[in-house]
Amino acid sequence: MLLDGFAYSNRLRNIHPGEKMAFSLITMVIGFFPSIYSCGLIILIIAAAVILIGKVPVKTYLRLMLLPVFFLVASLLPILINTGVNPDSTLIYFIFFKSTIGITYNSLIKSGLLFMRSMALVSCLYFISLTTPILDIIAVMKKLKLPDILIDLMFLVYRQLFVMMDTAESIYVAQNARLGYATFSSGINSLGRLVSYLIIKSCSDAQRLYTALVSRGYEGELKVLEPSYNTSIKNIILIAAIDTVLLIIALKTGGTIK
């Protein structure tokens, strides 16, 4: 997977995962404050850290950031566009079947804030995904004393994603070689067969995986090697400084969470 490849090859790979996760989670909490300025700064700071320090390609990061934009635009349209509004208080409006449909100043501000907040939170998640391998995340979760069943399920689901993607790619190549996607109708039929086979195979693989774990002495906790990291006081001070500035800006420009 693309994210997993960068997680192991980026320049922030050797920084303590606890520091990166703390920075991401604290910054994410600050992103919930209703301030478009702090959310914009979060997006810029995360982008600078990932691109300039982590050396993730700009085009790759922008492509990843564009993925949730389409879903956000579709979900924010009902907030942006209102019906039955007063034409005097709208920025843009038109009449449709004797009903006034338009964009008000408040709806524009609200939808803009929700968009910036969502992108800020997504960027925090990308920071973890692009800079921290899954084994490091699991090691931090173990130190936080999270339930073993939760950690094991996350690890197994993460592993199963790779298996499913590899299987789906192999099936797609075989179908495409036999002109399975030559026409629209044949493409729909091939896609349905691919999805149905993936569901059946995923259930079968999960059962075989559990059987293999039990036969090897699985007792409710997966044992993984935990790499050792050194805590950096410099990084902790930098994280505290950045998040303090972001919190002050959020409080000064947005106030409390609404």
N, C-alpha and C positions, 0 to 999 in steps of 0.2 A: 504494500500500500504506500501511497505517496507520503502521507504524514509520518508513517513509521520509518521510512527511509531517512527523512530529514531529522527525525528525533534522535537517530544514532549518528548522524554525520554533521550536525550543526556545531558552531563554535561555542555554544552554551552548554554543550553536552556534559562537561565535567564539573559544572557548578552543582552544589548540593541541591538535590531535588526538593528538599524541604524548603529551601529559600525560594526556589522558583514557584512552588505551589503556594507558599504563604503570600508572595507578591501577587500572584494571579488571583487568589481568593479574596485578599483584602481589597485589591483594586476593583474586583467584581462587586463587592459590597458597596464601595463608594459609587460605582456606576449606577446603583439603584436610586441615588439621590436625583431629584428632578432638576438637573442643571445641564443644559445643552453644552455649556462651556467645559465642564469637567469631563463629560462624555467624549467631547471632541478631543480633549487633551489625552484621554486614555487611549483612544484610537491611534493618535499620533505617537505616543510613547511606546505602545506595544509594537507598532509598525517599525519604529526606529530600532527597538531592541532586537526584533526578529530579523530585520533586513540588514541593518548596519553592523550589529554585533554578532548575531547568529549566522549571518551570511546566507540566509535563505533568498533565492532569486526573487527579484521584484515582481516579475510576471507571474511566478507561481503564487506568491502571497496575494497579489491582487485578484488572481483567478479564484483563489479560495475565498476571499472576502466577498466576491461577487455572487457566490453560490446562494447565500441566504437572502440576497437583495430581492430576488424575484418573489420569494415567499413573503417577505416583509411588505413589499409594495401591494401584493394582493390582499394581505390581511389588514393593511392600514387604509385602503380605499374606503371602506364603510365609515371610518372615523373622519377621514378627510372630507368626504362628500356627504352633505346633509340634505334632507328633504324638508319641505315646509318651512324654510327659513325666510326671514324678512329680507327682501332685496336691498334695503338700505344698509343692512349690516353685513352684506356679503362682499367678498372681493371679486368673485366670478360666479355668475348664476345664469340659468336658463329656465324657461317655462316648459314643463312636460306634463300634458294632460291636466292643466289648470293647477299644477303643483310646482312650487319653486324649488329647484335643485341647485345647490351652489356650495362654494367653499367660503367659510367664514374665517375671520382672523384667529378665533380661538381654536377651531378645528385644525387650522394650519400649524399653529404652535404646538398643539397636543400631538398631532401625528408626526411632526418633525422631532419632537422630544422623544417619542417612543421609538422612532427610527434610529436616532443617535444612541439611545440607551441600549437598544438591541444590538447594534453593531459594536458598541463598546464591550458588552458582555461576550459577544461572539469572539472578539479579538482576544479577550482574556483566555477563553477556552483554546483558541488557536495557539496562544503562547505556550500553554502546557503541552498541547499535542505536538507541536513542532520542535520543542526543545527538550522534552523529557520522555525517555523510553518507558514502556509499560512496566518493565520490571522495577524501575526506580519508583514509579508511582505506587506499585504494590508494596514495596519496602516501606515507604512513608506511611501508607495506610496500616500496615502491620504495627508500626511504632505508635500510631495513634490508637491502637487497640480496637480497631473496627472489627465487627464479627467476621470470623474466618469464612463462613459460608458466603458472605457478600463478596469478599475478596476473590474466593475461588470461582464463583459464578462470573465475575467480571473478567477474570483471566481466561476462563474456558470460552466464554462468548467471544472475547477478543480473538482467541485462536481460531474459533470456528468461522469467523469472518473471512480469514485468509483462505481457509479450505473451500468455503462457498464461492468466493471470488475466483479462485483457480478453477473450480469445477464449472462455474458459469462461463468462464472464458473458453475453456476447452469445448464445451457443448456448443457455444455460439460459433466458434471457428468451424466445427464439424457441420453444423447446420448451414452456415454461410457457404461452405465449399460445395454443398449439395443444392445450392440455389434456394435455400429455405427462406430467404428474405428478398427474393427477386421481385415479388409483387406485394401489395399491401395485405391482401387476404392471406397469402402464404406466410408473411411476416407475423401476422397476428397469431396464426396457428402455431408457428414455430416458437414464438415467445410464450404462448400458453403451455406448450409442452416443456419448455425450458424451466419455467417457474414451477410447474407441478413436479417435475423431477427433482428440482432443488429442495422442495419441501419434504418430499419423501426421503431423499438422501440425507438431509440434515437430521431428521428424526432417527434414521438408522445409524448415522455416524455418532450422534449423541449417546445412543444406547451402547454402541461398541466402545466408545470412549470411557463411559462409566464402568463397563465391565473390565476394561483394561486397567483402570485405576484401582478398582477393588482387588483385582488379582495381584496387583503390586503392593498391596498393603495400605491402601488409602483409608485414613481414619478421620476424615473431615477437615484436613488441612494439607494444602499443597506446599511442599518444601521447595523453595527456589533460592539460588545463590544471591545474596545481597551485596552489591559492590560497596566499598567503603569510600566515604567522601569526607573532606575536611570543611568544617564550618568557617565561613569567612566573615569576620567582624565588619570589614569594609562593605561587603554586599548587604549585610543587615542594616548598617547605617544608611546606605544608599536607598534601600527599599523603604525604610522608615521616613527618610526625607521626602522621597517622591510621593508616597501615599499621604503624608501629612500635608504637603502642598495641595494635592488633589482634593483632600478632605476640606481644607480651608476654602478653596475655590468653590467646591460644591455647596458648602454651607452659606457662603457669602452671596452666591448667584442663584441658588435654588431653594435654600431653606431645608426644612425637614422633609422626610419622605411623605408623599401624599398617597 
